[in-house]
Amino acid sequence: MAATPAVRALERARVAHTLHTYDPEHAEGHGYGEAAVAALGQDPRQVFKTLVARVDGVLTVAVVP
């Protein structure tokens, strides 16, 4: 699996982390987030999407339920 820029940054910084992989297929009428939560067998109230962006040259992080 190809690493995302965020995963590569964690690896360069030697930050301990765990990747949770799942099949990205999802049922029609359900979004990717709901499909990921179901595939991982997790409580949707405890799963968050982390978005990392560079804004005006500064890394910015957003955590979305």
SVG drawing of the C-alpha trace seen along z (x, -y; Angstrom):
<svg xmlns="http://www.w3.org/2000/svg" viewBox="-29 -32 42 37">
<polyline fill="none" stroke="black" stroke-width="0.4" points="0.0,0.0 1.3,-3.4 1.9,-5.7 0.1,-9.0 2.1,-12.2 0.9,-12.2 2.1,-8.6 5.5,-9.4 5.8,-12.4 5.0,-10.2 7.7,-7.7 10.3,-10.4 9.6,-11.8 9.7,-8.2 6.3,-8.7 4.7,-5.4 1.4,-4.9 -0.9,-2.1 -2.6,-1.9 -6.1,-0.4 -6.8,0.8 -10.1,1.7 -11.7,2.4 -12.8,-1.0 -15.9,0.5 -19.1,-0.9 -22.8,-0.3 -24.7,-2.7 -26.3,-5.5 -23.6,-5.4 -20.6,-7.7 -17.0,-6.7 -16.9,-7.6 -19.8,-5.4 -18.4,-2.6 -15.0,-2.9 -16.6,-2.8 -18.6,0.3 -15.6,2.1 -13.5,1.4 -16.3,2.6 -16.0,-0.6 -18.4,-2.9 -19.1,-5.9 -19.1,-8.2 -15.4,-7.3 -14.0,-7.5 -12.6,-10.7 -11.2,-11.7 -7.9,-13.6 -7.3,-16.1 -3.9,-17.7 -3.3,-20.6 -0.7,-23.2 -2.3,-26.7 -0.1,-29.7 3.0,-27.4 1.9,-26.2 0.7,-22.6 -2.9,-22.7 -4.8,-19.8 -8.6,-19.3 -10.3,-16.5 -13.8,-15.7 -16.3,-13.3"/>
</svg>
